[in-house]
Amino acid sequence: MKIGPVIGIVAALLTTISFIPQVVKTVKYRDTRGISLLMYMIFTIGVFLWMVYGIIIKQWPVILANAVTTMMAGIILFYKIKEPKQ
Amino acid sequence: MKIGPVIGIVAALLTTISFIPQVVKTVKYRDTRGISLLMYMIFTIGVFLWMVYGIIIKQWPVILANAVTTMMAGIILFYKIKEPKQ
């Protein structure tokens, strides 16, 4: 197997799974004060569009990775939106 | 222009620029308690590998977008690492 696709796959796996610890932390501690609402609004729309792009080009890895990331970014965004007022 | 590439470009732009408000917020308020160290460690390595992947496949948009994101994720990671002890 060539090195290019391997690095691409590892990169895709890492950027996708990286959101797991943030989801766990946010759901557990509900401390979203340091998290940017604007970041997660833009990012969630962005990865959702990546998923749509995957559907258009019919690439299952692109669809799957971005569906998972959209879900996780959406959870963080949800907790950020319902952040208690200080 | 076909719809596929347009959606891909918009998706890439959104996921890249989304980190700008998080960098601004983190640099300004230094409140990184709600931010996951593990997320930014894994994510920064992931986007760096995306950049390497871009170099291997010689795609400037992939290189550029991920170089910018690596830098921004790196800044957030830096502030998270030097977070003052509570």
Backbone of each chain as nested JSON, in Angstrom:
{
  "chains": [
    {"id": "A", "residues": [
      {"number": 1, "name": "MET", "atoms": {"N": [0.852, -1.208, 0.0], "CA": [0.0, 0.0, 0.0], "C": [0.884, 1.252, 0.0]}},
      {"number": 2, "name": "LYS", "atoms": {"N": [0.507, 2.194, -0.804], "CA": [1.284, 3.44, -0.883], "C": [1.136, 4.272, 0.389]}},
      {"number": 3, "name": "ILE", "atoms": {"N": [2.141, 5.116, 0.629], "CA": [2.158, 5.914, 1.862], "C": [1.065, 6.986, 1.867]}},
      {"number": 4, "name": "GLY", "atoms": {"N": [0.752, 7.564, 0.687], "CA": [-0.242, 8.636, 0.596], "C": [-1.59, 8.284, 1.198]}},
      {"number": 5, "name": "PRO", "atoms": {"N": [-2.251, 7.228, 0.668], "CA": [-3.566, 6.849, 1.215], "C": [-3.522, 6.51, 2.7]}},
      {"number": 6, "name": "VAL", "atoms": {"N": [-2.421, 5.871, 3.161], "CA": [-2.291, 5.507, 4.58], "C": [-2.321, 6.779, 5.447]}},
      {"number": 7, "name": "ILE", "atoms": {"N": [-1.534, 7.78, 5.04], "CA": [-1.508, 9.043, 5.796], "C": [-2.882, 9.715, 5.75]}},
      {"number": 8, "name": "GLY", "atoms": {"N": [-3.54, 9.673, 4.602], "CA": [-4.884, 10.239, 4.477], "C": [-5.874, 9.567, 5.418]}},
      {"number": 9, "name": "ILE", "atoms": {"N": [-5.814, 8.231, 5.488], "CA": [-6.731, 7.478, 6.347], "C": [-6.463, 7.779, 7.831]}},
      {"number": 10, "name": "VAL", "atoms": {"N": [-5.169, 7.786, 8.206], "CA": [-4.815, 8.093, 9.604], "C": [-5.27, 9.509, 9.952]}},
      {"number": 11, "name": "ALA", "atoms": {"N": [-5.027, 10.464, 9.041], "CA": [-5.438, 11.851, 9.255], "C": [-6.954, 11.941, 9.459]}},
      {"number": 12, "name": "ALA", "atoms": {"N": [-7.717, 11.257, 8.605], "CA": [-9.183, 11.278, 8.694], "C": [-9.661, 10.666, 10.003]}},
      {"number": 13, "name": "LEU", "atoms": {"N": [-9.039, 9.547, 10.399], "CA": [-9.408, 8.895, 11.658], "C": [-9.137, 9.817, 12.845]}},
      {"number": 14, "name": "LEU", "atoms": {"N": [-7.936, 10.423, 12.855], "CA": [-7.569, 11.29, 13.984], "C": [-8.49, 12.503, 14.11]}},
      {"number": 15, "name": "THR", "atoms": {"N": [-8.722, 13.21, 12.984], "CA": [-9.564, 14.413, 13.079], "C": [-11.01, 14.052, 13.443]}},
      {"number": 16, "name": "THR", "atoms": {"N": [-11.436, 12.825, 13.099], "CA": [-12.795, 12.403, 13.462], "C": [-12.881, 12.017, 14.944]}},
      {"number": 17, "name": "ILE", "atoms": {"N": [-11.973, 11.127, 15.385], "CA": [-12.05, 10.659, 16.785], "C": [-11.662, 11.739, 17.797]}},
      {"number": 18, "name": "SER", "atoms": {"N": [-10.946, 12.786, 17.341], "CA": [-10.497, 13.83, 18.275], "C": [-11.668, 14.472, 19.019]}},
      {"number": 19, "name": "PHE", "atoms": {"N": [-12.857, 14.484, 18.406], "CA": [-14.001, 15.129, 19.051], "C": [-14.613, 14.293, 20.175]}},
      {"number": 20, "name": "ILE", "atoms": {"N": [-14.267, 13.001, 20.236], "CA": [-14.824, 12.139, 21.292], "C": [-14.477, 12.665, 22.695]}},
      {"number": 21, "name": "PRO", "atoms": {"N": [-13.172, 12.918, 23.005], "CA": [-12.873, 13.418, 24.362], "C": [-13.546, 14.76, 24.685]}},
      {"number": 22, "name": "GLN", "atoms": {"N": [-13.734, 15.608, 23.642], "CA": [-14.407, 16.894, 23.895], "C": [-15.889, 16.673, 24.217]}},
      {"number": 23, "name": "VAL", "atoms": {"N": [-16.535, 15.751, 23.51], "CA": [-17.94, 15.434, 23.785], "C": [-18.071, 14.884, 25.212]}},
      {"number": 24, "name": "VAL", "atoms": {"N": [-17.193, 13.93, 25.566], "CA": [-17.229, 13.316, 26.896], "C": [-17.058, 14.387, 27.974]}},
      {"number": 25, "name": "LYS", "atoms": {"N": [-16.059, 15.25, 27.795], "CA": [-15.777, 16.316, 28.772], "C": [-16.952, 17.277, 28.908]}},
      {"number": 26, "name": "THR", "atoms": {"N": [-17.511, 17.677, 27.778], "CA": [-18.604, 18.653, 27.78], "C": [-19.869, 18.07, 28.406]}},
      {"number": 27, "name": "VAL", "atoms": {"N": [-20.201, 16.82, 28.066], "CA": [-21.397, 16.173, 28.609], "C": [-21.228, 15.969, 30.123]}},
      {"number": 28, "name": "LYS", "atoms": {"N": [-19.998, 15.627, 30.546], "CA": [-19.725, 15.331, 31.959], "C": [-19.71, 16.595, 32.819]}},
      {"number": 29, "name": "TYR", "atoms": {"N": [-18.948, 17.626, 32.38], "CA": [-18.745, 18.806, 33.233], "C": [-19.612, 20.009, 32.857]}},
      {"number": 30, "name": "ARG", "atoms": {"N": [-20.21, 19.991, 31.679], "CA": [-21.081, 21.078, 31.202], "C": [-20.399, 22.456, 31.218]}},
      {"number": 31, "name": "ASP", "atoms": {"N": [-19.055, 22.478, 31.261], "CA": [-18.354, 23.761, 31.267], "C": [-18.036, 24.146, 29.825]}},
      {"number": 32, "name": "THR", "atoms": {"N": [-18.917, 24.994, 29.267], "CA": [-18.74, 25.39, 27.864], "C": [-18.342, 26.865, 27.741]}},
      {"number": 33, "name": "ARG", "atoms": {"N": [-17.995, 27.511, 28.89], "CA": [-17.695, 28.947, 28.846], "C": [-16.515, 29.283, 27.945]}},
      {"number": 34, "name": "GLY", "atoms": {"N": [-15.507, 28.4, 27.937], "CA": [-14.317, 28.657, 27.125], "C": [-14.468, 28.227, 25.673]}},
      {"number": 35, "name": "ILE", "atoms": {"N": [-15.606, 27.585, 25.372], "CA": [-15.846, 27.093, 24.012], "C": [-16.561, 28.165, 23.189]}},
      {"number": 36, "name": "SER", "atoms": {"N": [-16.093, 28.378, 21.969], "CA": [-16.665, 29.41, 21.101], "C": [-17.944, 28.911, 20.411]}},
      {"number": 37, "name": "LEU", "atoms": {"N": [-19.058, 29.621, 20.686], "CA": [-20.337, 29.298, 20.033], "C": [-20.21, 29.422, 18.522]}},
      {"number": 38, "name": "LEU", "atoms": {"N": [-19.565, 30.517, 18.083], "CA": [-19.413, 30.782, 16.646], "C": [-18.599, 29.679, 15.974]}},
      {"number": 39, "name": "MET", "atoms": {"N": [-17.536, 29.212, 16.661], "CA": [-16.75, 28.117, 16.088], "C": [-17.632, 26.908, 15.817]}},
      {"number": 40, "name": "TYR", "atoms": {"N": [-18.409, 26.482, 16.812], "CA": [-19.19, 25.255, 16.635], "C": [-20.378, 25.428, 15.688]}},
      {"number": 41, "name": "MET", "atoms": {"N": [-20.891, 26.669, 15.578], "CA": [-21.937, 26.911, 14.584], "C": [-21.366, 26.736, 13.175]}},
      {"number": 42, "name": "ILE", "atoms": {"N": [-20.237, 27.41, 12.916], "CA": [-19.614, 27.352, 11.582], "C": [-19.089, 25.943, 11.298]}},
      {"number": 43, "name": "PHE", "atoms": {"N": [-18.438, 25.345, 12.303], "CA": [-17.828, 24.027, 12.11], "C": [-18.869, 22.948, 11.824]}},
      {"number": 44, "name": "THR", "atoms": {"N": [-19.997, 22.988, 12.568], "CA": [-21.042, 21.978, 12.372], "C": [-21.638, 22.074, 10.968]}},
      {"number": 45, "name": "ILE", "atoms": {"N": [-21.891, 23.302, 10.503], "CA": [-22.377, 23.489, 9.132], "C": [-21.326, 22.994, 8.134]}},
      {"number": 46, "name": "GLY", "atoms": {"N": [-20.049, 23.313, 8.41], "CA": [-18.946, 22.91, 7.531], "C": [-18.835, 21.402, 7.363]}},
      {"number": 47, "name": "VAL", "atoms": {"N": [-18.833, 20.657, 8.488], "CA": [-18.698, 19.191, 8.371], "C": [-19.965, 18.562, 7.785]}},
      {"number": 48, "name": "PHE", "atoms": {"N": [-21.122, 19.206, 8.049], "CA": [-22.356, 18.737, 7.421], "C": [-22.237, 18.858, 5.894]}},
      {"number": 49, "name": "LEU", "atoms": {"N": [-21.685, 20.004, 5.432], "CA": [-21.491, 20.186, 3.985], "C": [-20.45, 19.21, 3.428]}},
      {"number": 50, "name": "TRP", "atoms": {"N": [-19.43, 18.863, 4.237], "CA": [-18.468, 17.83, 3.831], "C": [-19.19, 16.512, 3.603]}},
      {"number": 51, "name": "MET", "atoms": {"N": [-20.172, 16.21, 4.482], "CA": [-20.941, 14.98, 4.355], "C": [-21.771, 15.012, 3.057]}},
      {"number": 52, "name": "VAL", "atoms": {"N": [-22.413, 16.168, 2.797], "CA": [-23.18, 16.35, 1.556], "C": [-22.26, 16.167, 0.341]}},
      {"number": 53, "name": "TYR", "atoms": {"N": [-21.066, 16.742, 0.434], "CA": [-20.064, 16.601, -0.632], "C": [-19.745, 15.122, -0.858]}},
      {"number": 54, "name": "GLY", "atoms": {"N": [-19.602, 14.368, 0.25], "CA": [-19.35, 12.922, 0.164], "C": [-20.475, 12.189, -0.538]}},
      {"number": 55, "name": "ILE", "atoms": {"N": [-21.721, 12.623, -0.281], "CA": [-22.885, 12.015, -0.934], "C": [-22.837, 12.291, -2.445]}},
      {"number": 56, "name": "ILE", "atoms": {"N": [-22.495, 13.559, -2.79], "CA": [-22.434, 13.949, -4.206], "C": [-21.356, 13.159, -4.957]}},
      {"number": 57, "name": "ILE", "atoms": {"N": [-20.169, 13.047, -4.33], "CA": [-19.083, 12.326, -5.03], "C": [-19.137, 10.815, -4.744]}},
      {"number": 58, "name": "LYS", "atoms": {"N": [-20.166, 10.394, -3.988], "CA": [-20.396, 8.972, -3.679], "C": [-19.185, 8.293, -3.041]}},
      {"number": 59, "name": "GLN", "atoms": {"N": [-18.614, 8.949, -2.033], "CA": [-17.47, 8.382, -1.311], "C": [-17.886, 8.078, 0.121]}},
      {"number": 60, "name": "TRP", "atoms": {"N": [-18.091, 6.765, 0.405], "CA": [-18.544, 6.368, 1.728], "C": [-17.643, 6.803, 2.879]}},
      {"number": 61, "name": "PRO", "atoms": {"N": [-16.308, 6.741, 2.719], "CA": [-15.469, 7.186, 3.845], "C": [-15.707, 8.661, 4.204]}},
      {"number": 62, "name": "VAL", "atoms": {"N": [-15.894, 9.502, 3.173], "CA": [-16.139, 10.94, 3.388], "C": [-17.496, 11.132, 4.073]}},
      {"number": 63, "name": "ILE", "atoms": {"N": [-18.507, 10.383, 3.608], "CA": [-19.85, 10.471, 4.204], "C": [-19.805, 10.05, 5.672]}},
      {"number": 64, "name": "LEU", "atoms": {"N": [-19.213, 8.877, 5.922], "CA": [-19.193, 8.294, 7.269], "C": [-18.437, 9.182, 8.264]}},
      {"number": 65, "name": "ALA", "atoms": {"N": [-17.19, 9.551, 7.908], "CA": [-16.356, 10.355, 8.81], "C": [-17.061, 11.664, 9.159]}},
      {"number": 66, "name": "ASN", "atoms": {"N": [-17.66, 12.306, 8.154], "CA": [-18.274, 13.608, 8.407], "C": [-19.65, 13.507, 9.063]}},
      {"number": 67, "name": "ALA", "atoms": {"N": [-20.344, 12.375, 8.875], "CA": [-21.605, 12.159, 9.595], "C": [-21.315, 12.039, 11.092]}},
      {"number": 68, "name": "VAL", "atoms": {"N": [-20.274, 11.27, 11.427], "CA": [-19.875, 11.089, 12.831], "C": [-19.442, 12.436, 13.439]}},
      {"number": 69, "name": "THR", "atoms": {"N": [-18.621, 13.182, 12.699], "CA": [-18.131, 14.467, 13.215], "C": [-19.272, 15.481, 13.341]}},
      {"number": 70, "name": "THR", "atoms": {"N": [-20.211, 15.482, 12.383], "CA": [-21.363, 16.39, 12.46], "C": [-22.157, 16.12, 13.742]}},
      {"number": 71, "name": "MET", "atoms": {"N": [-22.346, 14.825, 14.044], "CA": [-23.096, 14.434, 15.238], "C": [-22.378, 14.917, 16.503]}},
      {"number": 72, "name": "MET", "atoms": {"N": [-21.074, 14.693, 16.567], "CA": [-20.321, 15.084, 17.769], "C": [-20.232, 16.6, 17.922]}},
      {"number": 73, "name": "ALA", "atoms": {"N": [-19.97, 17.3, 16.823], "CA": [-19.923, 18.768, 16.875], "C": [-21.304, 19.304, 17.263]}},
      {"number": 74, "name": "GLY", "atoms": {"N": [-22.351, 18.647, 16.779], "CA": [-23.725, 19.043, 17.102], "C": [-24.029, 18.903, 18.592]}},
      {"number": 75, "name": "ILE", "atoms": {"N": [-23.506, 17.834, 19.205], "CA": [-23.714, 17.634, 20.653], "C": [-23.044, 18.764, 21.441]}},
      {"number": 76, "name": "ILE", "atoms": {"N": [-21.792, 19.093, 21.065], "CA": [-21.057, 20.173, 21.752], "C": [-21.802, 21.498, 21.561]}},
      {"number": 77, "name": "LEU", "atoms": {"N": [-22.265, 21.742, 20.334], "CA": [-23.029, 22.962, 20.027], "C": [-24.304, 23.036, 20.87]}},
      {"number": 78, "name": "PHE", "atoms": {"N": [-24.987, 21.909, 21.012], "CA": [-26.212, 21.832, 21.816], "C": [-25.94, 22.246, 23.262]}},
      {"number": 79, "name": "TYR", "atoms": {"N": [-24.885, 21.701, 23.855], "CA": [-24.552, 22.048, 25.247], "C": [-24.103, 23.502, 25.364]}},
      {"number": 80, "name": "LYS", "atoms": {"N": [-23.421, 24.007, 24.336], "CA": [-22.995, 25.412, 24.346], "C": [-24.222, 26.325, 24.315]}},
      {"number": 81, "name": "ILE", "atoms": {"N": [-25.207, 25.996, 23.478], "CA": [-26.407, 26.829, 23.352], "C": [-27.207, 26.845, 24.654]}},
      {"number": 82, "name": "LYS", "atoms": {"N": [-27.284, 25.691, 25.327], "CA": [-28.057, 25.678, 26.574], "C": [-27.176, 25.907, 27.814]}},
      {"number": 83, "name": "GLU", "atoms": {"N": [-26.025, 26.548, 27.599], "CA": [-25.118, 26.946, 28.691], "C": [-25.856, 27.837, 29.689]}},
      {"number": 84, "name": "PRO", "atoms": {"N": [-25.762, 27.537, 31.003], "CA": [-26.447, 28.398, 31.965], "C": [-25.842, 29.805, 31.971]}},
      {"number": 85, "name": "LYS", "atoms": {"N": [-26.687, 30.815, 32.119], "CA": [-26.202, 32.2, 32.199], "C": [-25.389, 32.389, 33.485]}},
      {"number": 86, "name": "GLN", "atoms": {"N": [-24.296, 33.124, 33.363], "CA": [-23.428, 33.349, 34.544], "C": [-24.002, 34.431, 35.446]}}
    ]},
    {"id": "B", "residues": [
      {"number": 1, "name": "MET", "atoms": {"N": [-20.14, 25.911, -13.353], "CA": [-19.412, 25.089, -12.357], "C": [-20.381, 24.1, -11.714]}},
      {"number": 2, "name": "LYS", "atoms": {"N": [-19.941, 22.889, -11.551], "CA": [-20.789, 21.872, -10.951], "C": [-20.999, 22.131, -9.463]}},
      {"number": 3, "name": "ILE", "atoms": {"N": [-22.106, 21.566, -8.929], "CA": [-22.444, 21.815, -7.531], "C": [-21.471, 21.123, -6.56]}},
      {"number": 4, "name": "GLY", "atoms": {"N": [-20.972, 19.943, -6.952], "CA": [-20.07, 19.175, -6.092], "C": [-18.858, 19.956, -5.613]}},
      {"number": 5, "name": "PRO", "atoms": {"N": [-18.02, 20.446, -6.552], "CA": [-16.833, 21.2, -6.135], "C": [-17.171, 22.452, -5.319]}},
      {"number": 6, "name": "VAL", "atoms": {"N": [-18.292, 23.115, -5.666], "CA": [-18.682, 24.329, -4.925], "C": [-18.944, 23.979, -3.463]}},
      {"number": 7, "name": "ILE", "atoms": {"N": [-19.709, 22.906, -3.245], "CA": [-20.009, 22.484, -1.872], "C": [-18.726, 22.075, -1.151]}},
      {"number": 8, "name": "GLY", "atoms": {"N": [-17.83, 21.393, -1.843], "CA": [-16.541, 21.008, -1.267], "C": [-15.727, 22.216, -0.833]}},
      {"number": 9, "name": "ILE", "atoms": {"N": [-15.705, 23.243, -1.695], "CA": [-14.932, 24.458, -1.391], "C": [-15.544, 25.201, -0.199]}},
      {"number": 10, "name": "VAL", "atoms": {"N": [-16.885, 25.336, -0.209], "CA": [-17.564, 26.024, 0.911], "C": [-17.319, 25.256, 2.211]}},
      {"number": 11, "name": "ALA", "atoms": {"N": [-17.427, 23.912, 2.155], "CA": [-17.189, 23.076, 3.335], "C": [-15.773, 23.274, 3.865]}},
      {"number": 12, "name": "ALA", "atoms": {"N": [-14.789, 23.272, 2.97], "CA": [-13.383, 23.444, 3.366], "C": [-13.151, 24.817, 3.993]}},
      {"number": 13, "name": "LEU", "atoms": {"N": [-13.758, 25.846, 3.387], "CA": [-13.607, 27.206, 3.917], "C": [-14.22, 27.306, 5.314]}},
      {"number": 14, "name": "LEU", "atoms": {"N": [-15.438, 26.758, 5.473], "CA": [-16.13, 26.853, 6.771], "C": [-15.361, 26.122, 7.879]}},
      {"number": 15, "name": "THR", "atoms": {"N": [-14.949, 24.87, 7.611], "CA": [-14.247, 24.121, 8.663], "C": [-12.891, 24.755, 8.99]}},
      {"number": 16, "name": "THR", "atoms": {"N": [-12.306, 25.456, 8.012], "CA": [-11.029, 26.127, 8.276], "C": [-11.23, 27.407, 9.085]}},
      {"number": 17, "name": "ILE", "atoms": {"N": [-12.134, 28.295, 8.622], "CA": [-12.321, 29.587, 9.31], "C": [-13.013, 29.433, 10.658]}},
      {"number": 18, "name": "SER", "atoms": {"N": [-13.698, 28.294, 10.89], "CA": [-14.422, 28.116, 12.158], "C": [-13.511, 28.239, 13.369]}},
      {"number": 19, "name": "PHE", "atoms": {"N": [-12.228, 27.923, 13.202], "CA": [-11.304, 27.981, 14.348], "C": [-10.891, 29.409, 14.714]}},
      {"number": 20, "name": "ILE", "atoms": {"N": [-11.128, 30.365, 13.814], "CA": [-10.741, 31.758, 14.097], "C": [-11.429, 32.287, 15.367]}},
      {"number": 21, "name": "PRO", "atoms": {"N": [-12.797, 32.188, 15.474], "CA": [-13.428, 32.7, 16.704], "C": [-12.965, 31.979, 17.972]}},
      {"number": 22, "name": "GLN", "atoms": {"N": [-12.626, 30.682, 17.866], "CA": [-12.128, 29.965, 19.05], "C": [-10.744, 30.467, 19.454]}},
      {"number": 23, "name": "VAL", "atoms": {"N": [-9.883, 30.737, 18.466], "CA": [-8.55, 31.281, 18.756], "C": [-8.687, 32.651, 19.419]}},
      {"number": 24, "name": "VAL", "atoms": {"N": [-9.533, 33.511, 18.851], "CA": [-9.723, 34.866, 19.391], "C": [-10.219, 34.79, 20.833]}},
      {"number": 25, "name": "LYS", "atoms": {"N": [-11.221, 33.94, 21.07], "CA": [-11.799, 33.796, 22.412], "C": [-10.775, 33.271, 23.416]}},
      {"number": 26, "name": "THR", "atoms": {"N": [-10.02, 32.261, 22.998], "CA": [-9.038, 31.634, 23.895], "C": [-7.895, 32.601, 24.224]}},
      {"number": 27, "name": "VAL", "atoms": {"N": [-7.398, 33.328, 23.211], "CA": [-6.296, 34.27, 23.43], "C": [-6.769, 35.421, 24.324]}},
      {"number": 28, "name": "LYS", "atoms": {"N": [-8.026, 35.846, 24.137], "CA": [-8.574, 36.99, 24.883], "C": [-8.893, 36.635, 26.331]}},
      {"number": 29, "name": "TYR", "atoms": {"N": [-9.619, 35.521, 26.549], "CA": [-10.107, 35.2, 27.896], "C": [-9.287, 34.137, 28.621]}},
      {"number": 30, "name": "ARG", "atoms": {"N": [-8.444, 33.43, 27.915], "CA": [-7.596, 32.367, 28.494], "C": [-8.383, 31.329, 29.288]}},
      {"number": 31, "name": "ASP", "atoms": {"N": [-9.692, 31.199, 29.028], "CA": [-10.492, 30.206, 29.74], "C": [-10.518, 28.921, 28.916]}},
      {"number": 32, "name": "THR", "atoms": {"N": [-9.62, 28.012, 29.279], "CA": [-9.514, 26.763, 28.512], "C": [-9.99, 25.56, 29.326]}},
      {"number": 33, "name": "ARG", "atoms": {"N": [-10.629, 25.814, 30.488], "CA": [-11.023, 24.701, 31.36], "C": [-12.01, 23.744, 30.693]}},
      {"number": 34, "name": "GLY", "atoms": {"N": [-12.932, 24.3, 29.875], "CA": [-13.922, 23.456, 29.215], "C": [-13.42, 22.812, 27.93]}},
      {"number": 35, "name": "ILE", "atoms": {"N": [-12.186, 23.186, 27.54], "CA": [-11.624, 22.654, 26.294], "C": [-10.837, 21.375, 26.591]}},
      {"number": 36, "name": "SER", "atoms": {"N": [-11.037, 20.361, 25.774], "CA": [-10.379, 19.072, 25.977], "C": [-8.951, 19.082, 25.431]}},
      {"number": 37, "name": "LEU", "atoms": {"N": [-7.98, 18.828, 26.34], "CA": [-6.571, 18.738, 25.937], "C": [-6.374, 17.629, 24.919]}},
      {"number": 38, "name": "LEU", "atoms": {"N": [-6.996, 16.48, 25.213], "CA": [-6.857, 15.308, 24.34], "C": [-7.409, 15.602, 22.937]}},
      {"number": 39, "name": "MET", "atoms": {"N": [-8.548, 16.319, 22.878], "CA": [-9.097, 16.66, 21.57], "C": [-8.077, 17.447, 20.759]}},
      {"number": 40, "name": "TYR", "atoms": {"N": [-7.507, 18.504, 21.356], "CA": [-6.602, 19.356, 20.58], "C": [-5.267, 18.698, 20.283]}},
      {"number": 41, "name": "MET", "atoms": {"N": [-4.834, 17.74, 21.135], "CA": [-3.616, 16.981, 20.833], "C": [-3.858, 16.118, 19.585]}},
      {"number": 42, "name": "ILE", "atoms": {"N": [-4.961, 15.353, 19.61], "CA": [-5.268, 14.449, 18.492], "C": [-5.597, 15.246, 17.226]}},
      {"number": 43, "name": "PHE", "atoms": {"N": [-6.399, 16.311, 17.394], "CA": [-6.84, 17.097, 16.238], "C": [-5.665, 17.789, 15.533]}},
      {"number": 44, "name": "THR", "atoms": {"N": [-4.74, 18.354, 16.337], "CA": [-3.599, 19.063, 15.751], "C": [-2.721, 18.098, 14.953]}},
      {"number": 45, "name": "ILE", "atoms": {"N": [-2.481, 16.898, 15.504], "CA": [-1.714, 15.879, 14.769], "C": [-2.481, 15.489, 13.495]}},
      {"number": 46, "name": "GLY", "atoms": {"N": [-3.798, 15.335, 13.628], "CA": [-4.642, 14.95, 12.488], "C": [-4.587, 15.94, 11.335]}},
      {"number": 47, "name": "VAL", "atoms": {"N": [-4.777, 17.229, 11.632], "CA": [-4.751, 18.215, 10.534], "C": [-3.339, 18.391, 9.974]}},
      {"number": 48, "name": "PHE", "atoms": {"N": [-2.323, 18.196, 10.844], "CA": [-0.938, 18.233, 10.354], "C": [-0.739, 17.11, 9.327]}},
      {"number": 49, "name": "LEU", "atoms": {"N": [-1.273, 15.909, 9.641], "CA": [-1.169, 14.779, 8.701], "C": [-1.976, 15.036, 7.425]}},
      {"number": 50, "name": "TRP", "atoms": {"N": [-3.119, 15.738, 7.542], "CA": [-3.873, 16.151, 6.35], "C": [-3.001, 17.034, 5.461]}},
      {"number": 51, "name": "MET", "atoms": {"N": [-2.21, 17.922, 6.098], "CA": [-1.316, 18.813, 5.354], "C": [-0.239, 17.99, 4.647]}},
      {"number": 52, "name": "VAL", "atoms": {"N": [0.34, 17.01, 5.37], "CA": [1.349, 16.108, 4.787], "C": [0.743, 15.352, 3.6]}},
      {"number": 53, "name": "TYR", "atoms": {"N": [-0.507, 14.899, 3.798], "CA": [-1.232, 14.208, 2.719], "C": [-1.363, 15.114, 1.497]}},
      {"number": 54, "name": "GLY", "atoms": {"N": [-1.678, 16.387, 1.734], "CA": [-1.782, 17.374, 0.655], "C": [-0.471, 17.535, -0.096]}},
      {"number": 55, "name": "ILE", "atoms": {"N": [0.657, 17.492, 0.661], "CA": [1.985, 17.603, 0.044], "C": [2.237, 16.375, -0.845]}},
      {"number": 56, "name": "ILE", "atoms": {"N": [1.877, 15.189, -0.32], "CA": [2.096, 13.94, -1.067], "C": [1.277, 13.917, -2.371]}},
      {"number": 57, "name": "ILE", "atoms": {"N": [-0.001, 14.332, -2.273], "CA": [-0.846, 14.302, -3.484], "C": [-0.737, 15.606, -4.288]}},
      {"number": 58, "name": "LYS", "atoms": {"N": [0.161, 16.516, -3.815], "CA": [0.436, 17.793, -4.497], "C": [-0.828, 18.611, -4.767]}},
      {"number": 59, "name": "GLN", "atoms": {"N": [-1.656, 18.763, -3.728], "CA": [-2.874, 19.561, -3.854], "C": [-2.774, 20.792, -2.954]}},
      {"number": 60, "name": "TRP", "atoms": {"N": [-2.536, 21.939, -3.568], "CA": [-2.329, 23.168, -2.813], "C": [-3.503, 23.546, -1.907]}},
      {"number": 61, "name": "PRO", "atoms": {"N": [-4.757, 23.384, -2.354], "CA": [-5.867, 23.741, -1.448], "C": [-5.836, 22.918, -0.153]}},
      {"number": 62, "name": "VAL", "atoms": {"N": [-5.509, 21.611, -0.274], "CA": [-5.434, 20.73, 0.903], "C": [-4.283, 21.171, 1.82]}},
      {"number": 63, "name": "ILE", "atoms": {"N": [-3.145, 21.487, 1.21], "CA": [-1.972, 21.937, 1.985], "C": [-2.312, 23.227, 2.733]}},
      {"number": 64, "name": "LEU", "atoms": {"N": [-2.835, 24.21, 1.99], "CA": [-3.099, 25.537, 2.549], "C": [-4.126, 25.498, 3.669]}},
      {"number": 65, "name": "ALA", "atoms": {"N": [-5.288, 24.871, 3.403], "CA": [-6.358, 24.819, 4.404], "C": [-5.877, 24.151, 5.685]}},
      {"number": 66, "name": "ASN", "atoms": {"N": [-5.126, 23.057, 5.537], "CA": [-4.694, 22.322, 6.722], "C": [-3.501, 22.956, 7.418]}},
      {"number": 67, "name": "ALA", "atoms": {"N": [-2.691, 23.715, 6.682], "CA": [-1.6, 24.464, 7.315], "C": [-2.193, 25.533, 8.231]}},
      {"number": 68, "name": "VAL", "atoms": {"N": [-3.213, 26.236, 7.728], "CA": [-3.885, 27.285, 8.511], "C": [-4.556, 26.669, 9.75]}},
      {"number": 69, "name": "THR", "atoms": {"N": [-5.262, 25.549, 9.554], "CA": [-5.963, 24.906, 10.674], "C": [-4.969, 24.34, 11.7]}},
      {"number": 70, "name": "THR", "atoms": {"N": [-3.856, 23.775, 11.212], "CA": [-2.821, 23.259, 12.13], "C": [-2.314, 24.39, 13.023]}},
      {"number": 71, "name": "MET", "atoms": {"N": [-2.081, 25.556, 12.42], "CA": [-1.57, 26.704, 13.162], "C": [-2.583, 27.143, 14.226]}},
      {"number": 72, "name": "MET", "atoms": {"N": [-3.856, 27.238, 13.836], "CA": [-4.884, 27.691, 14.786], "C": [-5.126, 26.674, 15.895]}},
      {"number": 73, "name": "ALA", "atoms": {"N": [-5.199, 25.391, 15.527], "CA": [-5.379, 24.347, 16.542], "C": [-4.168, 24.336, 17.478]}},
      {"number": 74, "name": "GLY", "atoms": {"N": [-2.98, 24.592, 16.921], "CA": [-1.748, 24.64, 17.714], "C": [-1.774, 25.768, 18.738]}},
      {"number": 75, "name": "ILE", "atoms": {"N": [-2.328, 26.919, 18.343], "CA": [-2.433, 28.054, 19.272], "C": [-3.357, 27.691, 20.443]}},
      {"number": 76, "name": "ILE", "atoms": {"N": [-4.512, 27.082, 20.137], "CA": [-5.47, 26.686, 21.181], "C": [-4.823, 25.638, 22.095]}},
      {"number": 77, "name": "LEU", "atoms": {"N": [-4.127, 24.675, 21.501], "CA": [-3.419, 23.637, 22.267], "C": [-2.373, 24.258, 23.19]}},
      {"number": 78, "name": "PHE", "atoms": {"N": [-1.639, 25.246, 22.685], "CA": [-0.611, 25.949, 23.469], "C": [-1.222, 26.593, 24.716]}},
      {"number": 79, "name": "TYR", "atoms": {"N": [-2.333, 27.299, 24.537], "CA": [-3.001, 27.951, 25.681], "C": [-3.578, 26.923, 26.639]}},
      {"number": 80, "name": "LYS", "atoms": {"N": [-4.067, 25.793, 26.101], "CA": [-4.601, 24.738, 26.958], "C": [-3.489, 24.135, 27.819]}},
      {"number": 81, "name": "ILE", "atoms": {"N": [-2.313, 23.917, 27.216], "CA": [-1.187, 23.315, 27.95], "C": [-0.704, 24.25, 29.06]}},
      {"number": 82, "name": "LYS", "atoms": {"N": [-0.651, 25.566, 28.792], "CA": [-0.186, 26.492, 29.837], "C": [-1.336, 27.064, 30.673]}},
      {"number": 83, "name": "GLU", "atoms": {"N": [-2.448, 26.344, 30.698], "CA": [-3.6, 26.722, 31.532], "C": [-3.181, 26.799, 33.009]}},
      {"number": 84, "name": "PRO", "atoms": {"N": [-3.54, 27.881, 33.705], "CA": [-3.151, 27.968, 35.113], "C": [-3.869, 26.902, 35.943]}},
      {"number": 85, "name": "LYS", "atoms": {"N": [-3.155, 26.331, 36.923], "CA": [-3.79, 25.335, 37.805], "C": [-4.859, 26.008, 38.668]}},
      {"number": 86, "name": "GLN", "atoms": {"N": [-5.981, 25.28, 38.862], "CA": [-7.072, 25.859, 39.667], "C": [-6.787, 25.697, 41.147]}}
    ]}
  ]
}
